[in-house]
Amino acid sequence: MRNPEEIIFEIDDVSKLCSIEQKHTVKRADLAQFNEHLKLCKPKHKRLFFKGVTPSDWNTWAAEGTEYYLLYAGEKPVARCAIEKYSDTAWEAADVKTVPAYRNQGLSKELVCFVTRKILEQNRTATCSTLPTNHAMLHVIRTLGYRKADIGKFFDVTIEPLSPADYPKCANIWNMQAQPLAETWKKEIESGNRLVFIYKINGTFIGEGALVSDAHDADYTIPGQRVYISRMIVKKEYRNRGIGGEILAFLIRKAKETGYTEITLGVDQDNLNALHLYRKHGFTEVLFEGTDENGAYYKLLKRI
């Protein structure tokens, strides 16, 4: 199963691959060659006791359609990359690894390029994924021309209304114990004044956003006309992937479907990322500019 914390990239056109010279020999691995590579990945003092992958496991991988390719430096298999055939239309360049002594020489990029071409030659979309903290792999992926993929292609992504009984699960997104308004929001959910929608990946709470019908502020809410977006947040590890934009677009559609013609929100003036997102989605009218205990902020309006 995929790790939902990974960023997924895709490429479907071989012409978009940058021109990478094939300097080293690349071979499809058999079990003995693969185990030789794994042994090289181990520190020298651990190689004596290395047992390797069993024939049973290797055969299971092969039955699943997994292919491993090894890049050689001289006679040594120093880098690996797998093709994982997880769908009829998309295959992944996966499990990229280079022996520590051979890193920072462009070998991973050369091998991933080779494997990507193999995938594209079979008329499949090539994908590649990595954690946002793996900067070396991110550089390889972007250099080869991969683009960020829609996470919904590879995970079960839903946006669903929150029931009061499930409110404690929001602790997966934000620290409920450290938030003084947590109990107030719970009461508003129970009263129906606050409609919370949860962004889920494979059933896990990842983000949320709320529509509030009465914010006790005439700028923010007008009965039957204007609704307020409140508490839009994404779990820290999943930020900068477009999820906030998906939640915002959903809330706008939901407000319109409910019969509202205007939608508002508040944003700190120094929150440049949020300002960019809101303006991109049409929140361009400034209702109010002022300060509160948190500093300068705007009240923004979008007509829907």
For each residue, the residues with C-beta under 8 A, 3 or more apart:
1:
2: 6 8 129 154 155
3: 6 129 131
4: 151 155 201 202 204 206 238
5: 131 132 237 238
6: 2 3 129 130 131
7: 129 130 131 132 138 148 241
8: 2 127 128 129 148 149 151 153 154
9: 127 128 129 141 142 146 147 148 149
10: 90 125 126 127 128 146 147 149 153
11: 16 17 116 120 125 126 127 144 145 146 147
12: 120 125 126
13: 16 120
14: 17 117 120 121
15:
16: 11 13 145
17: 11 14 20 113 116 117 144 145
18: 113 143 144 145
19:
20: 17 109 110 113 144
21: 110
22: 26 110 114
23: 110
24: 71 72 73 107 110
25: 71 72
26: 22 69 70 71 72 111 114
27: 33 69 70 72 77
28: 67 68 69 70
29: 33 34 37 68 69 70 77 80
30: 33 34
31: 34 35 53 55 58
32: 35 36
33: 27 29 30 36 37 70 77
34: 29 30 31 37 38 52 53 58 68 70 77 80
35: 31 32 38 39 50 52 53
36: 32 33 39 40 77
37: 29 33 34 40 41 70 77 78 79 80 99
38: 34 35 41 42 50 52 53
39: 35 36 42 47 50 52
40: 36 37 76 77 78 99
41: 37 38 97 99 100
42: 38 39 46 47 50
43: 46 47
44: 47
45: 48
46: 42 43 49 50
47: 39 42 43 44 50
48: 45
49: 46
50: 35 38 39 42 46 47
51:
52: 34 35 38 39
53: 31 34 35 38 57 58
54: 57 58
55: 31 58 59
56: 59 60
57: 53 54 60 61
58: 31 34 53 54 55 61 62
59: 55 56 62 63
60: 56 57 63 64
61: 57 58 64 66 68
62: 58 59 65 66 67
63: 59 60
64: 60 61 84 85
65: 62 83 84 85
66: 61 62 82 83 84 85
67: 28 62 82 83
68: 28 29 34 61 80 81 82 95
69: 26 27 28 29 80 81 82 83 111 114 115 118
70: 26 27 28 29 33 34 37 77 79 80
71: 24 25 26 77 78 79 80 81 107 110 111 114
72: 24 25 26 27 75 76 77 78
73: 24 76 78 102 107
74:
75: 72
76: 40 72 73 99
77: 27 29 33 34 36 37 40 70 71 72 80
78: 37 40 71 72 73 98 99 101 102 107
79: 37 70 71 96 97 98 99 102 107 108 111
80: 29 34 37 68 69 70 71 77 95 96 97 98 111
81: 68 69 71 93 94 95 96 97 108 111 112 114 115
82: 66 67 68 69 92 93 94 95 115
83: 65 66 67 69 91 92 93 94 115 118 119
84: 64 65 66 91 92 94 95
85: 64 65 66 91
86: 90 91 92
87: 90 91
88:
89: 124 125
90: 10 86 87 124 125 126 127 153
91: 83 84 85 86 87 119 122 124 125 126 127
92: 82 83 84 86 126 127 128 129
93: 81 82 83 96 112 115 116 119 126 127 128
94: 81 82 83 84 128 129
95: 68 80 81 82 84
96: 79 80 81 93 108 111 112 128 137 140
97: 41 79 80 81
98: 78 79 80 102 103 107 108
99: 37 40 41 76 78 79 102 103
100: 41 103
101: 78
102: 73 78 79 98 99 105 107
103: 98 99 100 107 108 136
104:
105: 102
106: 109 110
107: 24 71 73 78 79 98 102 103 110 111
108: 79 81 96 98 103 111 112 136 137 140
109: 20 106 112 113 140 143 144
110: 20 21 22 23 24 71 106 107 113 114
111: 26 69 71 79 80 81 96 107 108 114 115
112: 81 93 96 108 109 115 116 128 140 141 144
113: 17 18 20 109 110 116 117 144
114: 22 26 69 71 81 110 111 117 118
115: 69 81 82 83 93 111 112 118 119
116: 11 17 93 112 113 119 120 126 128 144
117: 14 17 113 114 120 121
118: 69 83 114 115 121 122
119: 83 91 93 115 116 122 124 125 126
120: 11 12 13 14 116 117 123 124 126
121: 14 117 118
122: 91 118 119
123: 120
124: 89 90 91 119 120
125: 10 11 12 89 90 91 119
126: 10 11 12 90 91 92 93 116 119 120 146
127: 8 9 10 11 90 91 92 93 149 154
128: 8 9 10 92 93 94 96 112 116 141 146
129: 2 3 6 7 8 9 92 94
130: 6 7 134 137 138 141
131: 3 5 6 7 134
132: 5 7 138 237 240
133:
134: 130 131 137 138
135: 138 139
136: 103 108 139 140
137: 96 108 130 134 140 141
138: 7 130 132 134 135 141 142
139: 135 136 142 143
140: 96 108 109 112 136 137 143 144
141: 9 112 128 130 137 138 144 146
142: 9 138 139 145 146
143: 18 109 139 140
144: 11 17 18 20 109 112 113 116 140 141
145: 11 16 17 18 142
146: 9 10 11 126 128 141 142
147: 9 10 11
148: 7 8 9 241 242
149: 8 9 10 127 153 154
150: 153
151: 4 8 154 155 157 201 241 242 243
152: 155 157
153: 8 10 90 149 150
154: 2 8 127 149 151
155: 2 4 151 152 201 202
156: 200 201 202 203
157: 151 152 199 200 201
158: 199 200
159: 197 198 199 200 246 247 250
160: 197 198 200
161: 195 196 197 198
162: 166 167 170 189 196 197 198 208
163: 166 167
164: 167 186 189 190
165:
166: 162 163 169 170 198
167: 162 163 164 170 186 189 196
168: 171 176
169: 166 172 198 205
170: 162 166 167 173 174 176 196 198 205 208
171: 168 174 175 176 177
172: 169 204 205 206 235
173: 170 205 206 207 208 233 234 235
174: 170 171 179 233 235
175: 171 178 179
176: 168 170 171 179 182
177: 171 182
178: 175
179: 174 175 176 182
180:
181: 184 185
182: 176 177 179 185 186
183: 186 187
184: 181 187 188
185: 181 182 188 189 194 196 210 231
186: 164 167 182 183 189 190
187: 183 184 190 191
188: 184 185 191 193 194 212
189: 162 164 167 185 186 192 194 195 196
190: 164 186 187
191: 187 188 194
192: 189 195
193: 188 212 213 214
194: 185 188 189 191 210 211 212 230
195: 161 189 192 210 211 212 213 254
196: 161 162 167 170 185 189 208 209 210 231
197: 159 160 161 162 208 209 210 211 247 250 251 254
198: 159 160 161 162 166 169 170 205 207 208
199: 157 158 159 205 206 207 208 209 234 243 246 247
200: 156 157 158 159 160 203 204 205 206
201: 4 151 155 156 157 204 206 238
202: 4 155 156
203: 156 200
204: 4 172 200 201
205: 169 170 172 173 198 199 200 208 235
206: 4 172 173 199 200 201 234 235 238 243
207: 173 198 199 232 233 234 235 238 243 244 247
208: 162 170 173 196 197 198 199 205 231 232 233 247
209: 196 197 199 229 230 231 232 233 247 248 250 251
210: 185 194 195 196 197 229 230 231 232
211: 194 195 197 227 228 229 230 251 254 255 258
212: 188 193 194 195 215 220 221 227 228 229 230
213: 193 195 221 223 227 228
214: 193 221 223
215: 212 220 221 228 230
216: 221
217: 220 221 228
218: 221 222
219: 264 287 288 299
220: 212 215 217 226 228 264 266 299
221: 212 213 214 215 216 217 218 226 227 228 264
222: 218 225 226 262
223: 213 214
224: 259 260
225: 222 260 261 262
226: 220 221 222 260 261 262 263 264 301
227: 211 212 213 221 255 258 260 262 263 264
228: 211 212 213 215 217 220 221 263 264 265
229: 209 210 211 212 232 248 251 263 264 265
230: 194 209 210 211 212 215 265
231: 185 196 208 209 210
232: 207 208 209 210 229 244 247 248 251 265
233: 173 174 207 208 209
234: 173 199 206 207 238 239 243 244 247
235: 172 173 174 205 206 207 238 239
236: 239
237: 5 132
238: 4 5 201 206 207 234 235 241 243
239: 234 235 236 243 244
240: 132
241: 7 148 151 238
242: 148 151 245 246
243: 151 199 206 207 234 238 239 246 247
244: 207 232 234 239 247 248 277
245: 242 248 249 277 280 281
246: 159 199 242 243 249 250
247: 159 197 199 207 208 209 232 234 243 244 250 251
248: 209 229 232 244 245 251 252 277 278 281
249: 245 246 252 253 281
250: 159 197 209 246 247 253 254
251: 197 209 211 229 232 247 248 254 255 263
252: 248 249 255 256 263 281 282 302 304
253: 249 250 256 257
254: 195 197 211 250 251 257 258
255: 211 227 251 252 258 260 263 304
256: 252 253 259 260 261 304
257: 253 254
258: 211 227 254 255
259: 224 256
260: 224 225 226 227 255 256 263 304
261: 225 226 256 303 304
262: 222 225 226 227 301 302 303 304
263: 226 227 228 229 251 252 255 260 301 302 304
264: 219 220 221 226 227 228 229 287 299 300 301 302
265: 228 229 230 232 278 283 299 300
266: 220 297 298 299 300
267: 271 274 275 278 297 298 300
268: 271 274 294 295 296 297
269: 275 289 295 296 297 298
270: 295 296
271: 267 268 274 275
272: 275 276
273: 276 277
274: 267 268 271 277 278
275: 267 269 271 272 278 279 298
276: 272 273 279 280
277: 244 245 248 273 274 280 281
278: 248 265 267 274 275 281 283 300
279: 275 276 282 283 284
280: 245 276 277
281: 245 248 249 252 277 278 302
282: 252 279 302
283: 265 278 279 300 301 302
284: 279 300 302
285: 300 301 302 303
286: 289 298 299 300 301
287: 219 264 298 299 300 301
288: 219 298 299
289: 269 286 296 297 298 299
290: 296 297
291: 295 296 297
292: 295 297
293:
294: 268 297
295: 268 269 270 291 292
296: 268 269 270 289 290 291
297: 266 267 268 269 289 290 291 292 294
298: 266 267 269 275 286 287 288 289
299: 219 220 264 265 266 286 287 288 289
300: 264 265 266 267 278 283 284 285 286 287
301: 226 262 263 264 283 285 286 287
302: 252 262 263 264 281 282 283 284 285
303: 261 262 285
304: 252 255 256 260 261 262 263
